[in-house]
Amino acid sequence: MFLLFFVLWIIFNGQVTVEICLFGLGISAALYLFVWKVMGYQPKNDLRFFRRFLGMLRFAGLLVAEICKSCLVVVKMIYTPGLELRPQLAEFSPPLEEDSARTALADAITLTPGTITVEAGEESFVVHALDASLAQGIEGSSFVKLLVQLEHWGKSREKGAGGQ
């Protein structure tokens, strides 16, 4: 948060001089102290944000890679003459506890060509796949594995930070 205040100070001033930087450091420190003491902000929130942000970047990269791979598979299905598609509804129960992780999984499945999340209930997901080959292994997909890992990592870090 301190760094954000300082960067905003520099941007709003429009120039970088020693005086502006020194004054900005003081103003940023005072503002950070105010937010921390008066508004109840805690410095550990910065660390939690950066951990989650890095996880979200990793998930976004995986999503882009899976979209590209699925695009190629769907294009191959479309342009293969005589290929008989076997649409399938697949139901599976992802081992995710957080609503945000379940929503991210449902959205990732829907954004990936050839699949769409038909229902995302409390216990299970129903996914329509353009072909049965696209539905194979969906319960153990890289999306599920990464989201479980991020969920577990976030909980273990919060428990560790809460006990100190």
DSSP file with accessible surface (Angstrom, degrees, kcal/mol):
  #  RESIDUE AA STRUCTURE BP1 BP2  ACC     N-H-->O    O-->H-N    N-H-->O    O-->H-N    TCO  KAPPA ALPHA  PHI   PSI    X-CA   Y-CA   Z-CA
    1    1 A M     >        0   0   58      0, 0.0     4,-2.4     0, 0.0     5,-0.2   0.000 360.0 360.0 360.0 -40.5    0.0    0.0    0.0
    2    2 A F  H  >  +     0   0   71      1,-0.2     4,-2.4     2,-0.2     5,-0.2   0.923 360.0  49.4 -58.6 -45.9    2.9    2.3    0.8
    3    3 A L  H  > S+     0   0  119      1,-0.2     4,-2.8     2,-0.2     5,-0.2   0.898 109.1  52.7 -62.3 -39.0    4.4    1.7   -2.6
    4    4 A L  H  > S+     0   0   99      2,-0.2     4,-2.5     1,-0.2    -1,-0.2   0.927 109.2  49.1 -62.3 -45.1    1.0    2.4   -4.2
    5    5 A F  H  X S+     0   0   36     -4,-2.4     4,-2.1     1,-0.2    -2,-0.2   0.920 113.0  47.8 -59.7 -43.8    0.7    5.8   -2.4
    6    6 A F  H  X S+     0   0   39     -4,-2.4     4,-2.3     2,-0.2    -2,-0.2   0.925 111.4  48.9 -65.6 -44.5    4.3    6.7   -3.4
    7    7 A V  H  X S+     0   0   67     -4,-2.8     4,-2.6     1,-0.2    -1,-0.2   0.919 111.5  50.0 -63.1 -41.6    3.8    5.8   -7.1
    8    8 A L  H  X S+     0   0   65     -4,-2.5     4,-2.9    -5,-0.2    -1,-0.2   0.899 108.4  53.8 -62.9 -38.5    0.5    7.8   -7.2
    9    9 A W  H  X S+     0   0   67     -4,-2.1     4,-1.6    -5,-0.2    -2,-0.2   0.937 111.0  45.4 -59.4 -46.7    2.3   10.8   -5.7
   10   10 A I  H  X S+     0   0   33     -4,-2.3     4,-1.5     2,-0.2     5,-0.4   0.924 114.0  48.9 -64.6 -44.1    5.0   10.7   -8.4
   11   11 A I  H  < S+     0   0  108     -4,-2.6     3,-0.3     1,-0.2    -2,-0.2   0.936 111.7  48.3 -62.6 -45.6    2.4   10.2  -11.2
   12   12 A F  H  < S+     0   0  164     -4,-2.9    -1,-0.2     1,-0.2    -2,-0.2   0.792 109.3  53.8 -68.7 -26.8    0.2   13.1   -9.9
   13   13 A N  H  < S-     0   0   62     -4,-1.6    -1,-0.2    -5,-0.2    -2,-0.2   0.785  94.1-147.6 -76.8 -29.1    3.2   15.4   -9.6
   14   14 A G     <  +     0   0   69     -4,-1.5     2,-0.3    -3,-0.3    -3,-0.1   0.439  67.5  60.8  81.0  -3.6    4.2   14.8  -13.2
   15   15 A Q  S    S-     0   0  120     -5,-0.4     2,-0.6     2,-0.1    -2,-0.1  -0.984  72.2-130.4-150.1 160.7    7.9   15.1  -12.6
   16   16 A V        +     0   0  103     -2,-0.3     2,-0.3    -3,-0.1     3,-0.1  -0.951  37.7 149.4-121.0 112.5   10.6   13.4  -10.6
   17   17 A T     >  -     0   0   47     -2,-0.6     4,-2.5     1,-0.1     5,-0.2  -0.888  56.8-107.9-130.5 166.9   13.0   15.5   -8.5
   18   18 A V  H  > S+     0   0  102     -2,-0.3     4,-2.7     1,-0.2     5,-0.2   0.925 119.6  49.7 -61.5 -43.0   14.7   14.8   -5.2
   19   19 A E  H  > S+     0   0  141      1,-0.2     4,-2.7     2,-0.2     5,-0.3   0.920 111.3  47.7 -63.2 -44.2   12.4   17.2   -3.3
   20   20 A I  H  > S+     0   0   23      2,-0.2     4,-2.6     1,-0.2    -1,-0.2   0.916 113.4  48.5 -64.7 -41.7    9.3   15.6   -4.7
   21   21 A C  H  X S+     0   0   32     -4,-2.5     4,-2.5     2,-0.2    -2,-0.2   0.932 113.7  45.8 -65.1 -44.7   10.5   12.1   -4.0
   22   22 A L  H  X S+     0   0  113     -4,-2.7     4,-2.0     2,-0.2    -2,-0.2   0.931 116.1  45.1 -64.4 -45.5   11.5   13.0   -0.4
   23   23 A F  H  X S+     0   0  125     -4,-2.7     4,-2.8    -5,-0.2     5,-0.2   0.909 112.7  52.5 -64.5 -39.2    8.3   14.8    0.3
   24   24 A G  H  X S+     0   0    0     -4,-2.6     4,-2.9    -5,-0.3     5,-0.2   0.880 106.4  53.0 -63.6 -39.2    6.3   11.9   -1.4
   25   25 A L  H  X S+     0   0   73     -4,-2.5     4,-2.4     2,-0.2    -1,-0.2   0.926 112.1  45.7 -61.9 -42.9    8.0    9.4    0.9
   26   26 A G  H  X S+     0   0   44     -4,-2.0     4,-2.4     2,-0.2    -2,-0.2   0.931 115.2  45.3 -65.5 -46.5    7.0   11.4    3.9
   27   27 A I  H  X S+     0   0   70     -4,-2.8     4,-2.7     2,-0.2     5,-0.2   0.921 114.1  49.8 -63.4 -42.8    3.4   11.9    2.7
   28   28 A S  H  X S+     0   0    2     -4,-2.9     4,-2.7    -5,-0.2    -2,-0.2   0.907 111.3  48.8 -63.5 -42.3    3.1    8.2    1.7
   29   29 A A  H  X S+     0   0   48     -4,-2.4     4,-2.6    -5,-0.2    -1,-0.2   0.924 112.9  47.6 -63.8 -42.9    4.5    7.1    5.1
   30   30 A A  H  X S+     0   0   61     -4,-2.4     4,-2.4     2,-0.2    -2,-0.2   0.927 113.9  46.9 -65.0 -42.2    2.0    9.4    6.9
   31   31 A L  H  X S+     0   0   74     -4,-2.7     4,-2.6     2,-0.2     5,-0.2   0.910 112.5  49.9 -66.1 -41.1   -0.9    8.2    4.8
   32   32 A Y  H  X S+     0   0   38     -4,-2.7     4,-2.4    -5,-0.2    -2,-0.2   0.923 111.0  49.2 -63.7 -43.1    0.1    4.5    5.2
   33   33 A L  H  X S+     0   0   91     -4,-2.6     4,-3.0     2,-0.2     5,-0.4   0.907 111.2  50.6 -62.8 -41.2    0.3    5.0    9.0
   34   34 A F  H  X>S+     0   0  102     -4,-2.4     4,-2.4     2,-0.2     5,-1.1   0.941 111.6  46.5 -60.9 -48.6   -3.1    6.7    9.0
   35   35 A V  H  <5S+     0   0   19     -4,-2.6     6,-2.0     3,-0.2     4,-0.4   0.898 116.3  46.6 -62.6 -37.6   -4.7    3.9    7.0
   36   36 A W  H  <5S+     0   0  103     -4,-2.4     4,-0.4    -5,-0.2    -2,-0.2   0.954 123.1  30.1 -70.8 -48.9   -3.0    1.3    9.3
   37   37 A K  H  <5S+     0   0  143     -4,-3.0    -3,-0.2    -5,-0.2    -2,-0.2   0.919 130.1  30.4 -81.6 -45.8   -3.9    2.9   12.7
   38   38 A V  T  <5S+     0   0  101     -4,-2.4    -3,-0.2    -5,-0.4    -2,-0.1   0.901 126.3  37.8 -86.4 -40.6   -7.2    4.7   12.1
   39   39 A M  S   <S-     0   0  132     -5,-1.1    -1,-0.2    -4,-0.4    -3,-0.2   0.458 104.8-118.1 -95.3  -1.3   -8.8    2.6    9.4
   40   40 A G        +     0   0   51     -4,-0.4    -4,-0.2    -6,-0.3     2,-0.1   0.650  54.8 158.8  79.2  14.4   -7.7   -0.8   10.7
   41   41 A Y        -     0   0   44     -6,-2.0    -1,-0.2    -7,-0.1    -2,-0.1  -0.469  27.2-150.3 -71.1 142.2   -5.7   -1.8    7.7
   42   42 A Q    >   -     0   0   91     -2,-0.1     3,-2.0     1,-0.1     4,-0.5  -0.943  17.2-133.7-118.2 138.7   -3.1   -4.5    8.3
   43   43 A P  T >> S+     0   0   49      0, 0.0     3,-1.3     0, 0.0     4,-1.0   0.797 103.4  68.9 -59.2 -26.5    0.2   -4.9    6.5
   44   44 A K  H 3> S+     0   0   82      1,-0.3     4,-2.3     2,-0.2     5,-0.2   0.763  86.6  69.2 -66.3 -19.3   -0.4   -8.6    6.1
   45   45 A N  H <> S+     0   0   52     -3,-2.0     4,-2.3     1,-0.2    -1,-0.3   0.843  94.3  56.1 -64.2 -33.1   -3.2   -7.7    3.7
   46   46 A D  H <> S+     0   0   30     -3,-1.3     4,-2.3    -4,-0.5    -1,-0.2   0.935 108.8  45.9 -61.9 -45.4   -0.5   -6.5    1.2
   47   47 A L  H  X S+     0   0  107     -4,-1.0     4,-2.4     1,-0.2    -2,-0.2   0.908 112.2  50.4 -64.8 -42.1    1.2   -9.9    1.3
   48   48 A R  H  X S+     0   0   75     -4,-2.3     4,-2.4     1,-0.2     5,-0.2   0.914 110.2  51.1 -62.6 -41.3   -2.1  -11.8    1.0
   49   49 A F  H  X S+     0   0  118     -4,-2.3     4,-2.8     1,-0.2    -2,-0.2   0.937 111.0  47.1 -61.5 -47.2   -3.0   -9.6   -2.0
   50   50 A F  H  X S+     0   0  112     -4,-2.3     4,-2.4     2,-0.2     5,-0.2   0.895 111.7  51.2 -65.6 -37.0    0.3  -10.3   -3.8
   51   51 A R  H  X S+     0   0   59     -4,-2.4     4,-1.9     2,-0.2    -1,-0.2   0.946 114.7  42.5 -62.5 -47.5    0.1  -14.0   -3.1
   52   52 A R  H  X S+     0   0  102     -4,-2.4     4,-2.5     2,-0.2    -2,-0.2   0.883 112.1  55.0 -66.9 -36.6   -3.4  -14.2   -4.6
   53   53 A F  H  X S+     0   0   89     -4,-2.8     4,-2.3    -5,-0.2    -2,-0.2   0.926 107.9  48.5 -63.5 -43.6   -2.4  -11.9   -7.5
   54   54 A L  H  X S+     0   0  113     -4,-2.4     4,-2.2     1,-0.2    -1,-0.2   0.899 111.7  50.5 -63.7 -38.6    0.4  -14.2   -8.5
   55   55 A G  H  X S+     0   0    7     -4,-1.9     4,-2.4     2,-0.2    -2,-0.2   0.898 109.3  50.7 -64.6 -39.5   -2.0  -17.1   -8.3
   56   56 A M  H  X S+     0   0  107     -4,-2.5     4,-2.6     2,-0.2    -2,-0.2   0.888 109.2  51.1 -66.2 -38.1   -4.5  -15.3  -10.5
   57   57 A L  H  X S+     0   0   94     -4,-2.3     4,-2.4     2,-0.2    -2,-0.2   0.914 110.4  49.2 -63.5 -41.8   -1.7  -14.5  -13.0
   58   58 A R  H  X S+     0   0  134     -4,-2.2     4,-2.2     2,-0.2    -2,-0.2   0.910 112.0  48.6 -62.8 -43.1   -0.8  -18.2  -13.1
   59   59 A F  H  X S+     0   0   27     -4,-2.4     4,-2.7     2,-0.2    -2,-0.2   0.910 110.1  51.8 -64.1 -41.3   -4.4  -19.2  -13.6
   60   60 A A  H  X S+     0   0   46     -4,-2.6     4,-2.4     1,-0.2    -2,-0.2   0.906 109.4  49.9 -62.7 -40.9   -4.8  -16.7  -16.4
   61   61 A G  H  X S+     0   0   43     -4,-2.4     4,-2.2     2,-0.2    -1,-0.2   0.915 111.4  48.3 -63.3 -42.5   -1.8  -18.0  -18.2
   62   62 A L  H  X S+     0   0   39     -4,-2.2     4,-2.7     2,-0.2     5,-0.2   0.913 110.3  52.7 -63.0 -41.8   -3.1  -21.6  -17.9
   63   63 A L  H  X S+     0   0   29     -4,-2.7     4,-2.6     2,-0.2    -2,-0.2   0.934 109.3  48.1 -61.2 -45.1   -6.5  -20.4  -19.2
   64   64 A V  H  X S+     0   0   89     -4,-2.4     4,-2.3     1,-0.2    -1,-0.2   0.930 112.7  49.0 -62.4 -42.7   -4.9  -18.8  -22.2
   65   65 A A  H  X S+     0   0   49     -4,-2.2     4,-2.4     1,-0.2    -2,-0.2   0.928 112.9  46.9 -63.3 -43.4   -2.9  -21.9  -22.9
   66   66 A E  H  X S+     0   0   38     -4,-2.7     4,-2.6     2,-0.2    -1,-0.2   0.870 110.1  53.3 -68.5 -35.6   -5.9  -24.2  -22.6
   67   67 A I  H  X S+     0   0   48     -4,-2.6     4,-2.3    -5,-0.2    -1,-0.2   0.931 110.2  48.0 -63.6 -43.1   -8.0  -22.0  -24.8
   68   68 A C  H  X S+     0   0   73     -4,-2.3     4,-1.8     2,-0.2    -2,-0.2   0.933 113.3  46.9 -64.1 -44.8   -5.4  -22.1  -27.5
   69   69 A K  H  X S+     0   0  118     -4,-2.4     4,-1.9     1,-0.2    -1,-0.2   0.925 113.5  48.3 -63.4 -42.8   -5.1  -25.9  -27.3
   70   70 A S  H  X S+     0   0   15     -4,-2.6     4,-2.8     1,-0.2     5,-0.2   0.855 106.1  58.0 -67.5 -34.7   -8.8  -26.4  -27.3
   71   71 A C  H  X S+     0   0   55     -4,-2.3     4,-2.7     1,-0.2    -1,-0.2   0.930 107.2  47.8 -58.8 -44.9   -9.2  -24.1  -30.3
   72   72 A L  H  X S+     0   0  129     -4,-1.8     4,-2.3     2,-0.2    -2,-0.2   0.901 112.2  49.2 -63.5 -40.3   -6.9  -26.3  -32.3
   73   73 A V  H  X S+     0   0   60     -4,-1.9     4,-2.2     2,-0.2    -2,-0.2   0.935 113.0  46.3 -65.5 -43.8   -8.8  -29.4  -31.3
   74   74 A V  H  X S+     0   0   22     -4,-2.8     4,-2.4     2,-0.2    -2,-0.2   0.913 111.8  51.0 -67.3 -40.5  -12.2  -27.9  -32.2
   75   75 A V  H  X S+     0   0   73     -4,-2.7     4,-2.5    -5,-0.2    -1,-0.2   0.922 109.8  51.0 -62.0 -40.9  -10.9  -26.6  -35.5
   76   76 A K  H  X S+     0   0  153     -4,-2.3     4,-0.9     1,-0.2    -1,-0.2   0.910 110.0  49.9 -62.3 -40.7   -9.5  -30.1  -36.3
   77   77 A M  H  < S+     0   0   20     -4,-2.2     3,-0.4     1,-0.2    -1,-0.2   0.897 111.7  48.7 -63.7 -40.1  -12.9  -31.6  -35.4
   78   78 A I  H  < S+     0   0  113     -4,-2.4    -2,-0.2     1,-0.2    -1,-0.2   0.920 116.6  40.1 -67.6 -42.3  -14.7  -29.1  -37.7
   79   79 A Y  H  < S+     0   0  183     -4,-2.5    -1,-0.2    -5,-0.2    -2,-0.2   0.426  88.0 101.1 -93.8   2.7  -12.4  -29.7  -40.7
   80   80 A T  S >< S-     0   0   55     -4,-0.9     3,-1.4    -3,-0.4     2,-0.1  -0.793  72.9-134.6 -87.0 113.0  -12.0  -33.5  -40.4
   81   81 A P  T 3  S+     0   0  122      0, 0.0     3,-0.1     0, 0.0    -2,-0.1  -0.398  83.1  12.4 -70.1 139.3  -14.4  -34.9  -43.0
   82   82 A G  T 3  S+     0   0   88      1,-0.3     2,-0.4    -2,-0.1    -2,-0.0   0.479  84.8 145.7  79.6   1.4  -16.5  -37.8  -41.8
   83   83 A L    <   -     0   0   83     -3,-1.4     2,-0.7    -6,-0.2    -1,-0.3  -0.595  39.8-148.1 -75.2 125.6  -15.7  -37.3  -38.2
   84   84 A E        -     0   0  162     -2,-0.4     2,-0.2    -3,-0.1    -1,-0.0  -0.858  11.2-145.8 -98.3 115.3  -18.7  -38.2  -36.1
   85   85 A L        -     0   0   64     -2,-0.7    46,-0.1    46,-0.1    45,-0.0  -0.540   5.3-156.0 -80.8 145.8  -19.0  -36.1  -33.0
   86   86 A R        -     0   0  142     -2,-0.2    46,-0.8     2,-0.0    43,-0.1  -0.795  13.2-154.2-121.5  85.8  -20.4  -37.7  -29.8
   87   87 A P        -     0   0   85      0, 0.0     2,-0.3     0, 0.0    43,-0.2  -0.270  19.0-172.4 -59.2 147.5  -21.7  -34.8  -27.6
   88   88 A Q  E     -A  129   0A  80     41,-2.1    41,-3.1    43,-0.1     2,-0.5  -1.000  27.5-140.4-147.3 143.9  -21.7  -35.7  -23.9
   89   89 A L  E     -A  128   0A 109     -2,-0.3     2,-0.5    39,-0.2    39,-0.2  -0.924  26.2-166.0 -99.3 125.1  -22.8  -34.3  -20.6
   90   90 A A  E     -A  127   0A  13     37,-3.2    37,-3.1    -2,-0.5     2,-0.5  -0.946   5.0-163.0-115.3 133.1  -20.3  -35.0  -17.9
   91   91 A E  E     +A  126   0A 137     -2,-0.5     2,-0.3    35,-0.2    35,-0.2  -0.949  19.9 157.5-115.2 133.3  -21.0  -34.6  -14.2
   92   92 A F  E     -A  125   0A  11     33,-2.1    33,-3.2    -2,-0.5    -2,-0.0  -0.983  37.7-128.4-150.5 159.0  -18.2  -34.3  -11.6
   93   93 A S        -     0   0   81     -2,-0.3    31,-0.2    31,-0.2    30,-0.0  -0.914  24.3-150.7-112.0 104.7  -17.6  -33.0   -8.1
   94   94 A P        -     0   0    9      0, 0.0     2,-1.3     0, 0.0    46,-0.1  -0.505  19.1-126.0 -74.0 143.2  -14.7  -30.7   -7.9
   95   95 A P        +     0   0   85      0, 0.0     2,-0.4     0, 0.0    -2,-0.0  -0.182  66.9 128.8 -82.9  47.4  -12.9  -30.7   -4.5
   96   96 A L        -     0   0   10     -2,-1.3    52,-0.1     1,-0.1    48,-0.0  -0.846  35.2-179.2-107.3 139.8  -13.2  -26.9   -4.2
   97   97 A E        +     0   0  138     -2,-0.4     2,-0.2    51,-0.1    -1,-0.1   0.770  58.2  80.9-105.5 -36.0  -14.6  -25.2   -1.1
   98   98 A E  S  > S-     0   0   48      1,-0.1     4,-2.1     2,-0.0     5,-0.2  -0.544  70.5-139.6 -79.2 139.1  -14.5  -21.5   -1.9
   99   99 A D  H  > S+     0   0  107     -2,-0.2     4,-2.6     1,-0.2     5,-0.2   0.862 103.8  56.7 -63.1 -35.4  -17.2  -20.0   -4.0
  100  100 A S  H  > S+     0   0   74      1,-0.2     4,-2.3     2,-0.2    -1,-0.2   0.897 107.7  47.3 -65.3 -37.5  -14.7  -17.9   -5.9
  101  101 A A  H  > S+     0   0    8      2,-0.2     4,-2.3     1,-0.2    -1,-0.2   0.905 112.1  49.8 -69.7 -39.5  -12.7  -21.0   -6.9
  102  102 A R  H  X S+     0   0   23     -4,-2.1     4,-2.4     2,-0.2    -2,-0.2   0.906 112.2  48.3 -65.7 -38.8  -15.8  -22.8   -8.0
  103  103 A T  H  X S+     0   0   78     -4,-2.6     4,-2.6     2,-0.2     5,-0.2   0.915 110.0  51.4 -67.2 -42.0  -16.9  -19.7  -10.1
  104  104 A A  H  X S+     0   0   28     -4,-2.3     4,-2.5     1,-0.2    -2,-0.2   0.902 111.1  48.9 -61.6 -40.4  -13.4  -19.5  -11.6
  105  105 A L  H  X S+     0   0    0     -4,-2.3     4,-2.5     2,-0.2     5,-0.2   0.940 111.3  48.6 -65.2 -46.2  -13.6  -23.2  -12.6
  106  106 A A  H  X S+     0   0   11     -4,-2.4     4,-2.1     1,-0.2    11,-0.3   0.921 114.4  46.3 -60.5 -42.7  -17.1  -22.8  -14.1
  107  107 A D  H  X S+     0   0   92     -4,-2.6     4,-2.6     2,-0.2    -1,-0.2   0.900 110.9  52.0 -66.8 -40.6  -16.0  -19.8  -16.1
  108  108 A A  H  X S+     0   0    1     -4,-2.5     4,-1.2    -5,-0.2    -2,-0.2   0.911 110.2  48.7 -63.7 -40.5  -12.7  -21.4  -17.3
  109  109 A I  H  < S+     0   0    5     -4,-2.5     3,-0.3     1,-0.2     6,-0.3   0.927 113.4  47.2 -64.1 -43.1  -14.6  -24.4  -18.5
  110  110 A T  H  < S+     0   0   62     -4,-2.1    -2,-0.2     1,-0.2    -1,-0.2   0.879 110.6  51.8 -68.1 -35.9  -17.1  -22.2  -20.4
  111  111 A L  H  < S+     0   0  102     -4,-2.6    -1,-0.2    -5,-0.2    -2,-0.2   0.725  91.2  89.5 -73.2 -20.6  -14.4  -20.1  -21.9
  112  112 A T  S >< S-     0   0    8     -4,-1.2     3,-1.7    -3,-0.3   -45,-0.1  -0.669  90.3-112.3 -80.1 122.8  -12.6  -23.1  -23.2
  113  113 A P  T 3  S+     0   0   37      0, 0.0   -39,-0.1     0, 0.0     3,-0.1  -0.233  98.5  28.2 -57.3 138.4  -13.8  -24.0  -26.7
  114  114 A G  T 3  S+     0   0   22      1,-0.2    16,-3.0    -4,-0.1     2,-0.3   0.274 111.4  72.6  96.0 -10.2  -15.8  -27.2  -27.0
  115  115 A T  E <   -B  129   0A  20     -3,-1.7     2,-0.3    -6,-0.3    14,-0.2  -0.966  51.3-178.4-135.6 153.0  -17.1  -27.2  -23.4
  116  116 A I  E     -B  128   0A  84     12,-1.8    12,-2.8    -2,-0.3     2,-0.7  -0.983  31.0-120.6-149.2 138.1  -19.7  -25.2  -21.5
  117  117 A T  E     +B  127   0A  23    -11,-0.3    10,-0.2    -2,-0.3     3,-0.2  -0.726  28.6 178.7 -80.3 115.9  -20.7  -25.4  -17.9
  118  118 A V  E     +     0   0A  89      8,-2.6     2,-0.4    -2,-0.7     9,-0.2   0.868  69.8   7.8 -84.7 -41.3  -24.4  -26.2  -17.9
  119  119 A E  E     -B  126   0A 113      7,-1.8     7,-2.9     2,-0.0     2,-0.5  -0.993  53.4-170.0-146.1 133.9  -24.8  -26.3  -14.1
  120  120 A A  E     +B  125   0A  57     -2,-0.4     5,-0.2     5,-0.2     2,-0.1  -0.819  26.8 171.2-123.3  88.0  -22.6  -25.4  -11.2
  121  121 A G        -     0   0   21      3,-2.4    -2,-0.0    -2,-0.5     0, 0.0  -0.203  49.1 -94.8 -88.0-176.9  -24.2  -26.6   -8.1
  122  122 A E  S    S+     0   0  144      1,-0.2     3,-0.1    -2,-0.1    -1,-0.1   0.861 121.9  23.8 -65.5 -37.6  -23.0  -26.8   -4.5
  123  123 A E  S    S+     0   0  149      1,-0.2     2,-0.3   -30,-0.0    -1,-0.2   0.773 126.6  15.4-101.4 -33.7  -21.9  -30.4   -4.9
  124  124 A S        -     0   0   20    -31,-0.2    -3,-2.4     2,-0.0     2,-0.4  -0.948  55.8-134.2-145.0 163.3  -21.3  -31.0   -8.6
  125  125 A F  E     -AB  92 120A   0    -33,-3.2   -33,-2.1    -2,-0.3     2,-0.5  -0.907  12.2-152.3-113.5 146.1  -20.8  -29.5  -12.0
  126  126 A V  E     -AB  91 119A  22     -7,-2.9    -8,-2.6    -2,-0.4    -7,-1.8  -0.988  18.7-173.3-118.0 124.1  -22.5  -30.5  -15.2
  127  127 A V  E     -AB  90 117A   0    -37,-3.1   -37,-3.2    -2,-0.5     2,-0.5  -0.963  17.0-146.1-122.3 131.8  -20.5  -29.8  -18.3
  128  128 A H  E     -AB  89 116A  69    -12,-2.8   -12,-1.8    -2,-0.4     2,-0.4  -0.863  19.1-164.7 -94.8 128.2  -21.5  -30.2  -21.9
  129  129 A A  E     -AB  88 115A   0    -41,-3.1   -41,-2.1    -2,-0.5   -14,-0.2  -0.921  25.2-135.9-114.7 140.7  -18.7  -31.3  -24.2
  130  130 A L  S    S+     0   0   55    -16,-3.0     2,-0.3    -2,-0.4    -1,-0.1   0.835  95.1  12.2 -60.3 -33.4  -18.8  -31.1  -28.0
  131  131 A D  S >> S-     0   0   14    -17,-0.3     3,-1.4   -46,-0.1     4,-0.7  -0.982  79.2-115.5-143.7 153.2  -17.2  -34.6  -28.1
  132  132 A A  H >> S+     0   0   12    -46,-0.8     4,-1.0    -2,-0.3     3,-0.8   0.824 113.2  64.6 -60.0 -29.3  -16.7  -37.3  -25.5
  133  133 A S  H 34 S+     0   0   53      1,-0.3    -1,-0.3     2,-0.2     3,-0.2   0.827  99.1  53.3 -65.4 -28.8  -12.9  -36.9  -25.9
  134  134 A L  H <4 S+     0   0   34     -3,-1.4    -1,-0.3     1,-0.2    -2,-0.2   0.724 107.3  52.0 -76.2 -21.8  -13.2  -33.3  -24.5
  135  135 A A  H X< S+     0   0    6     -3,-0.8     3,-1.6    -4,-0.7     4,-0.3   0.637  82.7 110.4 -89.2 -14.8  -15.0  -34.5  -21.4
  136  136 A Q  T 3< S+     0   0  150     -4,-1.0   -46,-0.0     1,-0.3    -3,-0.0  -0.396  90.9   1.3 -65.8 130.2  -12.4  -37.2  -20.5
  137  137 A G  T >  S+     0   0   42     -2,-0.1     3,-0.8     1,-0.1    -1,-0.3   0.658  83.1 138.2  72.6  18.4  -10.5  -36.3  -17.4
  138  138 A I  G X   +     0   0   15     -3,-1.6     3,-1.4     1,-0.2     6,-0.2   0.853  67.3  59.3 -67.1 -30.4  -12.3  -33.1  -16.7
  139  139 A E  G 3  S+     0   0  108      1,-0.3    -1,-0.2    -4,-0.3    -3,-0.1   0.776 113.7  37.8 -70.1 -21.5  -12.5  -33.8  -13.0
  140  140 A G  G <  S+     0   0   35     -3,-0.8    -1,-0.3     4,-0.1    -2,-0.2   0.020  89.7 142.2-114.9  28.0   -8.7  -33.9  -12.8
  141  141 A S    <>  -     0   0   26     -3,-1.4     4,-2.4     1,-0.1     5,-0.2  -0.109  67.7-106.1 -67.5 166.9   -8.0  -31.1  -15.3
  142  142 A S  H  > S+     0   0   43      1,-0.2     4,-2.4     2,-0.2     5,-0.2   0.831 120.4  58.6 -64.1 -29.4   -5.2  -28.7  -14.8
  143  143 A F  H  > S+     0   0   11      2,-0.2     4,-2.5     1,-0.2    -1,-0.2   0.946 108.1  44.6 -62.7 -48.6   -7.8  -26.0  -13.9
  144  144 A V  H  > S+     0   0    5     -6,-0.2     4,-2.6     1,-0.2     5,-0.3   0.939 113.7  50.1 -63.0 -45.4   -9.0  -28.1  -10.9
  145  145 A K  H  X S+     0   0  139     -4,-2.4     4,-2.3     1,-0.2    -1,-0.2   0.922 113.0  45.6 -61.0 -44.5   -5.5  -29.0   -9.8
  146  146 A L  H  X S+     0   0    9     -4,-2.4     4,-2.8     2,-0.2     5,-0.2   0.926 113.4  48.9 -67.1 -41.9   -4.3  -25.4   -9.9
  147  147 A L  H  X S+     0   0   13     -4,-2.5     4,-2.5    -5,-0.2    -2,-0.2   0.902 111.8  49.1 -67.1 -37.6   -7.4  -24.1   -8.1
  148  148 A V  H  X S+     0   0   49     -4,-2.6     4,-2.8    -5,-0.2     5,-0.2   0.930 112.4  49.2 -64.0 -43.4   -7.1  -26.8   -5.4
  149  149 A Q  H  X S+     0   0   97     -4,-2.3     4,-2.8    -5,-0.3    -2,-0.2   0.932 112.9  46.2 -62.1 -45.3   -3.5  -25.9   -4.9
  150  150 A L  H  X S+     0   0   40     -4,-2.8     4,-2.4     2,-0.2    -1,-0.2   0.891 113.5  49.5 -65.7 -39.1   -4.2  -22.2   -4.7
  151  151 A E  H  X S+     0   0   13     -4,-2.5     4,-2.0    -5,-0.2    -2,-0.2   0.942 114.7  43.7 -64.4 -46.3   -7.0  -22.8   -2.2
  152  152 A H  H  X S+     0   0  130     -4,-2.8     4,-2.5     2,-0.2     5,-0.2   0.912 114.1  50.4 -66.0 -42.4   -4.9  -25.1    0.0
  153  153 A W  H  X S+     0   0   89     -4,-2.8     4,-2.1    -5,-0.2    -1,-0.2   0.915 110.4  49.9 -64.3 -41.2   -1.9  -22.8   -0.2
  154  154 A G  H  X S+     0   0   11     -4,-2.4     4,-2.2    -5,-0.2    -1,-0.2   0.907 112.1  47.6 -64.8 -39.5   -4.0  -19.8    0.8
  155  155 A K  H  X S+     0   0   57     -4,-2.0     4,-2.5     2,-0.2     5,-0.2   0.921 111.6  48.9 -69.1 -42.8   -5.5  -21.6    3.8
  156  156 A S  H  X S+     0   0   52     -4,-2.5     4,-2.1     1,-0.2    -1,-0.2   0.891 113.1  48.3 -66.5 -35.3   -2.2  -22.9    5.1
  157  157 A R  H  X S+     0   0  119     -4,-2.1     4,-2.4    -5,-0.2    -1,-0.2   0.908 112.3  48.2 -69.2 -40.8   -0.7  -19.4    4.8
  158  158 A E  H  X S+     0   0   76     -4,-2.2     4,-2.2     2,-0.2    -2,-0.2   0.900 112.4  48.5 -68.6 -37.6   -3.6  -17.8    6.6
  159  159 A K  H  X S+     0   0  163     -4,-2.5     4,-1.4     2,-0.2    -1,-0.2   0.922 112.9  48.6 -65.1 -42.2   -3.5  -20.3    9.4
  160  160 A G  H  < S+     0   0   40     -4,-2.1     4,-0.3    -5,-0.2    -2,-0.2   0.904 114.9  44.2 -65.1 -39.0    0.2  -19.8    9.7
  161  161 A A  H >< S+     0   0   37     -4,-2.4     3,-0.8     1,-0.2    -1,-0.2   0.854 110.7  55.2 -74.3 -31.2   -0.1  -16.1    9.8
  162  162 A G  H 3< S+     0   0   56     -4,-2.2    -1,-0.2     1,-0.2    -2,-0.2   0.798 101.8  57.3 -74.3 -25.1   -3.1  -16.2   12.2
  163  163 A G  T 3<        0   0   72     -4,-1.4    -1,-0.2    -5,-0.2    -2,-0.2   0.588 360.0 360.0 -82.6  -7.3   -1.2  -18.2   14.8
  164  164 A Q    <         0   0  202     -3,-0.8    -3,-0.0    -4,-0.3    -4,-0.0  -0.493 360.0 360.0 -90.2 360.0    1.6  -15.7   15.2
